[in-house]
Amino acid sequence: MMESFEPVLLASVQKPDSHTLKVYESAGGYQTLRRVLKELSPSNVVEEVRISGLRGRGGAGFPTGLKWSFLPAAHSGPIYLCVNADESEPGTFCNRILMELDPHQVLEGTIISAYATRSTTAYVYLRYEYPLAFRRLQNAIREAYEAGYLGRDILGSGFSLDVFIHRGAGAYICGEETGLIESIEGKRAWPRTKPPFPAVEGLFRKPTVVNNVETLACVRHIMERGAEWFRSIGVPPDPNDPRDPGSYGPKLFCVSGHVNRPGCFEAPLGVSCRRLIEEYAGGVRDGRRAKAVVPGGLSTGLLSADELDTPMDFSGPIKAGCLGLGTGGVIVLDETYPIIDFLHNSCRFFAHESCGQCTPCREGTAWALRIVERIKAGRGRLVDLDLLLEIADNIGIIPGTTICGLADGAAWPIKTAIRKFRAELEDEIKRTNPKGWRSTHPVPAFSDGNIGTSKTTRLPVR
Amino acid sequence: MGIVIVDGKEVEIGPHERLNGIQAAARAGIEIPHYCWHPGLSVVASCRMCLVEVGTRDPKTGQVVMLPKLVPACNTPAKDGTVFVTNSEKVAHARAMVEEDLLLRHPIDCPICDKAGECRLQDYHFKYGQSERRAELQPFTSRKRDIGDVVLFVDRCIMCTRCVRFTREITGTSELLVVNRGAHEEIDILPELPLNNKLSGNVVDLCPVGALADKDFLYKQRVWYLRRKPSVCALCATGCSIWIEENQDHIYRIKPRENPFVNHWWICNEGRYGYPFVHHPQRLRGVWRRDNQGLRQINWPGVLSQIVEKIQQARRPALCLSPFLTNEEAYLACRWIKNIHPGSVISLGPIPQQGDDERFPGGFVISAEKCPNRLGVEAVAYSFEQPPMNFDELLAGARNSEIDTIIILGGYVKPWVDAEQAATLRRTGFLIVTDLFPTPLTDRADLVFGMAAYPEHEGSYVNRRHRLQWLTRAVRPPLGSRCLGSIFWELNGMSGLYQPRDVLAEMARTIPYFSAATGRIPEHGVDLRVNQLAEQETSSERSTM
């Protein structure tokens, strides 16, 4: 089956002018919307999506149909649909491809999903760093309004929908669904404590659904081809794990790093990581071997070279000790790349992107960065690795010390890097700090306090 | 009725009570440490100091099922069957970690920090922290910034955001905000928009660490030298419950005292910074008697018998009560003058008004009526004379010489009488004035003596909502001045020291308005209307600050 896999999400991205309504309609675009609005009720759509087993493509893999069913049944409205296009996970660019090269596909999925959730307003939360996606999406929305696919009484069905693009200001935390909601409301994107979940009280304190761009694109194909088609692709649930709903459908994988042909590829869920690297991305550069692979965006952690046969479905990377499938952003590190550099890069990213609300994440990510910077500067100690592990094990939703999952994302690269590559890191510390690696005493900070000390002191008192 | 289990202890929760884990545990006598949660502000659950283990007890089987992860107690409702575990190793570890995290970038400059001694970070670190520093040694930093009414020590901040929420939810002014992200985060103001509102001093009380400092108190006194006395603010009719904090008869600061019926957790800046008049060098001290050369200071012995003599000789003496007197002082004065001269009249002094009542989004009210006890003094005056004269009638009486001797009991904080009124009152035969400060009236009086200000006397005030609250004496009156209560106690021929509680008990028996004020006055005061209108005020939740 895998051999005969034909891309659907990326089917038309190679066509010239694929972003225009004309090209999209010529390939049968918006026919699904017409049929759905004419023949199906919103609950039919929810049911179809639920049967399909579609799980959110944004990282957490929550079943989409289930999420929609949490909306209060007899709510007087408004209900909001937020499209999460704040694709900030390092190594991930599949939403960008969809929005830049096939925006109408996203839009059609959005309209169908809004119909299913009875939303009359949809906000596309688009990260600021995607100017082309913004222009194309804006243009697509304009074309859709002109063609009657958006606005009041869409295609004579009585269903109305307005779509607005909200551009973020470039913060990773805005991809967290309640952070995104706060940001649309015009506030600082500090994730909310849950409960209440957004389905009950979200944007402007109304029921809200937040879905990823790729999820919505999948909805369009599920409604076109049926839930059975969707379930024919991917991996069925693990019979030994009653909580595994299975991983169905096609998924966009973004392969980057030390490969010969980096890019965004569509493959069925469950494809092995090795296949993605060897077949889709043309192998590791310069004939080298992979040392480590990030399976699904930086926050998921690392797979070691022995774990490359891990199936890329929602549970595969978890079994290999990673956070999960994440966004499907595969980053390949070849054998010449030092793990300490990976650690540094990852710690720097998360220390920079921590929103600063919860103490353990705000301070823990900055502390981890300081330790790694110090190790890189040749002043590491072996106890630092244990300290890093302790910091990483104590931040996140799973120990319960933070509100949102960013801290989990910050913790997993540290945990997997140290647990899977401890020998290399110990060698590195011993090599760079031959005199002091055994020490256990507190040492002066390396970066002389540039964390949290800006130079903007003003108006001295007295 | 619900049962919540905290560390194995069962706590009862009322049917309509909505408590969180911290409040339920406090009821069991167990402290759950917290920084960001405050009963008067919204819940953000971001400091993560109150993490506890939470579970539920099955009502039928009694089996307890615990959640696998830690949960912030501030954001966990205490319902029937909720189980909180606050003393497990897991919880202790989480608290130690948060403490360690908070000290990573904290300057630990306790020796020069105003908050030292009453700092949550200090206290919790001793209780829940670890003794060893594992983090890198940071260079010492201490950046401070003038953000308006208070000073911000940026590096001491632990980002609990209580101050930010206060300006958004209670004052509605939103001056404070969080800038930057992650470990670079700071509290700040927008340029040209300083923290400047009438409740701004409360952010200093809210700050669990030394980040926000009171400009008035900064570097004046270490907090462990201060003694605090429960009292009532006398600067407007709201009558906020306060703590007066003093050392050696000098007041250093005023702090709000939690009272769910009056001011909750807040006081206004007017009350907080309004105390310095108590120590003003121009306060009237001692007794002054007019002779041929003008006013001359005399000694106390013989003064009281002179007053009695003057009143007894008078044709029609008048007693003027200011709304700054305590109920007990007003009562003793009225009782005395009515006893020794049945023809005497009782009059009420002018009521200071300033603007309109100011209401804040959080429910706090600053009254336009700038005196503490109009209702109480009026009730006392009405019980002796129906109706008592008002100030204009007193002036008219003095003008047409109907009244020949006047005793004016002042105590006004701000100037209250002009030269013209003073000259009118001077037309009487004999004028006795007590006040805090020299006024045109004291310049013209025959007998003048200084009196006690609100931190200096004991007694009760009735606020604008008929709540009677008790003041305790925090500092002594200036040398030579006596509290009015003790003067009239002596004039009434009562033996021993002035006992305001006995006076209030007598008033509760004799004046219907005060009938609810029997027995010991509770710390939140008594609503005097309960016996009259049976009007119930909604009781707010008691909680730990």
Boltz contact constraints between the chains, C-beta under 6 A:
constraints:
  - contact:
      token1: [A, 193]
      token2: [B, 45]
      max_distance: 6.0
  - contact:
      token1: [A, 193]
      token2: [B, 75]
      max_distance: 6.0
  - contact:
      token1: [A, 351]
      token2: [B, 182]
      max_distance: 6.0
  - contact:
      token1: [A, 354]
      token2: [B, 182]
      max_distance: 6.0
  - contact:
      token1: [A, 356]
      token2: [B, 181]
      max_distance: 6.0
  - contact:
      token1: [A, 356]
      token2: [B, 182]
      max_distance: 6.0
  - contact:
      token1: [A, 356]
      token2: [B, 185]
      max_distance: 6.0
  - contact:
      token1: [A, 357]
      token2: [B, 46]
      max_distance: 6.0
  - contact:
      token1: [A, 358]
      token2: [B, 46]
      max_distance: 6.0
  - contact:
      token1: [A, 358]
      token2: [B, 48]
      max_distance: 6.0
  - contact:
      token1: [A, 359]
      token2: [B, 47]
      max_distance: 6.0
  - contact:
      token1: [A, 359]
      token2: [B, 48]
      max_distance: 6.0
  - contact:
      token1: [A, 359]
      token2: [B, 98]
      max_distance: 6.0
  - contact:
      token1: [A, 359]
      token2: [B, 101]
      max_distance: 6.0
  - contact:
      token1: [A, 360]
      token2: [B, 48]
      max_distance: 6.0
  - contact:
      token1: [A, 360]
      token2: [B, 101]
      max_distance: 6.0
  - contact:
      token1: [A, 362]
      token2: [B, 182]
      max_distance: 6.0
  - contact:
      token1: [A, 362]
      token2: [B, 183]
      max_distance: 6.0
  - contact:
      token1: [A, 363]
      token2: [B, 101]
      max_distance: 6.0
  - contact:
      token1: [A, 363]
      token2: [B, 104]
      max_distance: 6.0
  - contact:
      token1: [A, 366]
      token2: [B, 183]
      max_distance: 6.0
  - contact:
      token1: [A, 367]
      token2: [B, 104]
      max_distance: 6.0
  - contact:
      token1: [A, 370]
      token2: [B, 136]
      max_distance: 6.0
  - contact:
      token1: [A, 394]
      token2: [B, 97]
      max_distance: 6.0
  - contact:
      token1: [A, 400]
      token2: [B, 69]
      max_distance: 6.0
  - contact:
      token1: [A, 400]
      token2: [B, 70]
      max_distance: 6.0
  - contact:
      token1: [A, 400]
      token2: [B, 71]
      max_distance: 6.0
  - contact:
      token1: [A, 401]
      token2: [B, 48]
      max_distance: 6.0
  - contact:
      token1: [A, 442]
      token2: [B, 133]
      max_distance: 6.0
  - contact:
      token1: [A, 442]
      token2: [B, 137]
      max_distance: 6.0
  - contact:
      token1: [A, 443]
      token2: [B, 136]
      max_distance: 6.0
  - contact:
      token1: [A, 444]
      token2: [B, 137]
      max_distance: 6.0
  - contact:
      token1: [A, 445]
      token2: [B, 136]
      max_distance: 6.0
  - contact:
      token1: [A, 445]
      token2: [B, 138]
      max_distance: 6.0
  - contact:
      token1: [A, 448]
      token2: [B, 139]
      max_distance: 6.0
  - contact:
      token1: [A, 449]
      token2: [B, 138]
      max_distance: 6.0
  - contact:
      token1: [A, 449]
      token2: [B, 139]
      max_distance: 6.0
  - contact:
      token1: [A, 451]
      token2: [B, 183]
      max_distance: 6.0
  - contact:
      token1: [A, 452]
      token2: [B, 105]
      max_distance: 6.0
  - contact:
      token1: [A, 452]
      token2: [B, 183]
      max_distance: 6.0
  - contact:
      token1: [A, 452]
      token2: [B, 184]
      max_distance: 6.0
  - contact:
      token1: [A, 453]
      token2: [B, 141]
      max_distance: 6.0
  - contact:
      token1: [A, 457]
      token2: [B, 143]
      max_distance: 6.0
  - contact:
      token1: [A, 459]
      token2: [B, 146]
      max_distance: 6.0
  - contact:
      token1: [A, 461]
      token2: [B, 144]
      max_distance: 6.0
  - contact:
      token1: [A, 461]
      token2: [B, 146]
      max_distance: 6.0
  - contact:
      token1: [A, 461]
      token2: [B, 151]
      max_distance: 6.0
